[in-house]
């Protein structure tokens, strides 16, 4: 929730004709301070595919930190390197039954935002070395959603949307062959989930935000 608030304040700051950012700034700065304190004690990242994922929090909050708290932004980049810099040959044992994030792809997106381009160019091929042949297959296969009225199973539509967001964001950073594979994976995941953004409250009260992430990537 704190990372979402920082993202909201950053977005509000882009609308100077409104006073939204001014009103939100004290809360955002308080959350930023707490984020800094938490990063200092979080020895290991949280890799689950739900709200608590550490890479997702960094992705949401980094633009705010770059704009409002450069020291925090540097801390975020340092933690990303420490947590994920040595990850190699990701097996992507996913999805879990209630995940709305891909632990593998949100980590890759996080590293694309926290590493300089040359470093990311070295890290990513080691992290997903068989991307061009569509492996690990789990990352290229949209999740099956068996019951959209179930609050946990409906998360999987969010997983498909967030994977589309990650693949679309990563594709411009990849060599042509891999970029084509990434764009196809994004399209497949988007096509599988976008028709279901509305339909049942268990999904429609939150899926639109993930659809926007995918469509605007």
Secondary structure, DSSP 4 states (H G I P E B T S, - for coil): -HHHHHHHHHHHTT-TTSSHHHHHHHHHHHHHHHHHHHHHH--S----SSTT-HHHHHHHHHHHHHHH-HHHHHHHHHHHHHHHTT--S-------TT-SS-HHHHHHHHHHHHS-HHHHHHHHHHHSTTGGGT-SGGGGSPPP-S-TTSTTTTHHHHHHHHHHHHHHHHHTTS-HHHHHHHHHHHHHHHHHHGGGSSSSHHHHTTHHHHHHHHHH-
